């Protein structure tokens, strides 16, 4: 599973950060700094929580190809 961020959709609510600051880092203005990354199985629940918390749907999980 891959975690992806559409930076154009992020408006800095920082709701993802509130779910897991280590997985969803933000800048000083609250905008996500998530890099596209492959997630280990033990991080999937935290990733889903952050993706679901994003009101702008800027974050998504994708199956590996």
Secondary structure, 3 states (H helix, E strand, C coil): CEEEECCCCCCCCCHHHHHCCCCCCECCCCCECCCCEECCHHHHHHHHHHHHHCCCCCEEEECCC
